[in-house]
Amino acid sequence: MISSMSGAVSAINGFETKMGVTSNNVANSQTDGFKKSRADLKEGETGGVEVEITQVNTPGPVVTVEENGVTVEKEMSNVDLAEEIPQTIVAETGYEANLKILKTEDEMLGTLLDIVG
């Protein structure tokens, strides 16, 4: 029972990191040349959740702007909000599901202690 609690805590930390990475992407979506990152959750060697963060180096759209009377091309951010918003939903749902696991484990331990005590 305790190992499932540590697994849930590990997953909560992983989803928290995923949400942080996605939030950073959204916050920088209008920053010229910003490259988004991805947080991928995977099973660790000990059974917990590990997070692998990678930068996505695909080019952003190039726009032509005029600065000080000179026309220049600028690469915009490669963040696509249509990809990022679903990632926040995935992270939030995973976070909530693992909180429910912890709550259920806590209730079961409390019941067990009441029976034994």
Contacts in CASP RR format, 6 or more apart in sequence:
PFRMAT RR
TARGET T0000
AUTHOR 0000-0000-0000
METHOD contacts of the structure
MODEL  1
MISSMSGAVSAINGFETKMGVTSNNVANSQTDGFKKSRADLKEGETGGVE
VEITQVNTPGPVVTVEENGVTVEKEMSNVDLAEEIPQTIVAETGYEANLK
ILKTEDEMLGTLLDIVG
1 105 0 8 1.000
1 108 0 8 1.000
1 109 0 8 1.000
4 101 0 8 1.000
4 105 0 8 1.000
5 101 0 8 1.000
5 102 0 8 1.000
5 105 0 8 1.000
6 48 0 8 1.000
7 47 0 8 1.000
7 48 0 8 1.000
7 49 0 8 1.000
7 98 0 8 1.000
8 98 0 8 1.000
8 99 0 8 1.000
8 101 0 8 1.000
8 102 0 8 1.000
8 105 0 8 1.000
9 98 0 8 1.000
9 102 0 8 1.000
10 47 0 8 1.000
10 48 0 8 1.000
10 49 0 8 1.000
11 41 0 8 1.000
11 48 0 8 1.000
11 49 0 8 1.000
11 94 0 8 1.000
11 98 0 8 1.000
12 95 0 8 1.000
12 98 0 8 1.000
12 99 0 8 1.000
12 102 0 8 1.000
13 49 0 8 1.000
13 51 0 8 1.000
14 39 0 8 1.000
14 41 0 8 1.000
14 49 0 8 1.000
14 51 0 8 1.000
15 41 0 8 1.000
15 91 0 8 1.000
15 92 0 8 1.000
15 94 0 8 1.000
15 95 0 8 1.000
15 98 0 8 1.000
16 91 0 8 1.000
16 95 0 8 1.000
17 39 0 8 1.000
17 51 0 8 1.000
17 53 0 8 1.000
18 39 0 8 1.000
18 41 0 8 1.000
18 51 0 8 1.000
18 87 0 8 1.000
18 90 0 8 1.000
18 91 0 8 1.000
19 88 0 8 1.000
19 91 0 8 1.000
19 92 0 8 1.000
19 95 0 8 1.000
20 39 0 8 1.000
21 37 0 8 1.000
21 38 0 8 1.000
21 39 0 8 1.000
21 53 0 8 1.000
22 39 0 8 1.000
22 84 0 8 1.000
22 87 0 8 1.000
22 88 0 8 1.000
22 91 0 8 1.000
23 88 0 8 1.000
24 37 0 8 1.000
25 36 0 8 1.000
25 37 0 8 1.000
25 79 0 8 1.000
25 84 0 8 1.000
26 79 0 8 1.000
26 81 0 8 1.000
26 84 0 8 1.000
26 88 0 8 1.000
28 34 0 8 1.000
28 36 0 8 1.000
28 77 0 8 1.000
28 79 0 8 1.000
29 77 0 8 1.000
29 79 0 8 1.000
29 81 0 8 1.000
29 84 0 8 1.000
30 77 0 8 1.000
31 77 0 8 1.000
32 74 0 8 1.000
32 75 0 8 1.000
32 76 0 8 1.000
32 77 0 8 1.000
33 60 0 8 1.000
33 74 0 8 1.000
33 75 0 8 1.000
33 76 0 8 1.000
33 77 0 8 1.000
33 78 0 8 1.000
34 77 0 8 1.000
34 78 0 8 1.000
34 79 0 8 1.000
35 55 0 8 1.000
35 56 0 8 1.000
35 57 0 8 1.000
35 77 0 8 1.000
35 78 0 8 1.000
36 55 0 8 1.000
36 56 0 8 1.000
36 77 0 8 1.000
36 78 0 8 1.000
36 79 0 8 1.000
36 84 0 8 1.000
37 53 0 8 1.000
37 54 0 8 1.000
37 55 0 8 1.000
37 56 0 8 1.000
38 53 0 8 1.000
38 54 0 8 1.000
38 56 0 8 1.000
39 51 0 8 1.000
39 52 0 8 1.000
39 53 0 8 1.000
40 51 0 8 1.000
40 52 0 8 1.000
40 53 0 8 1.000
40 54 0 8 1.000
41 49 0 8 1.000
41 50 0 8 1.000
41 51 0 8 1.000
42 49 0 8 1.000
42 50 0 8 1.000
42 52 0 8 1.000
43 49 0 8 1.000
43 50 0 8 1.000
44 50 0 8 1.000
56 78 0 8 1.000
58 78 0 8 1.000
59 75 0 8 1.000
59 78 0 8 1.000
60 75 0 8 1.000
60 76 0 8 1.000
60 77 0 8 1.000
60 78 0 8 1.000
61 75 0 8 1.000
61 76 0 8 1.000
62 73 0 8 1.000
62 74 0 8 1.000
62 75 0 8 1.000
62 76 0 8 1.000
63 73 0 8 1.000
63 74 0 8 1.000
63 76 0 8 1.000
64 71 0 8 1.000
64 72 0 8 1.000
64 73 0 8 1.000
64 74 0 8 1.000
65 71 0 8 1.000
65 72 0 8 1.000
65 73 0 8 1.000
65 74 0 8 1.000
66 72 0 8 1.000
END
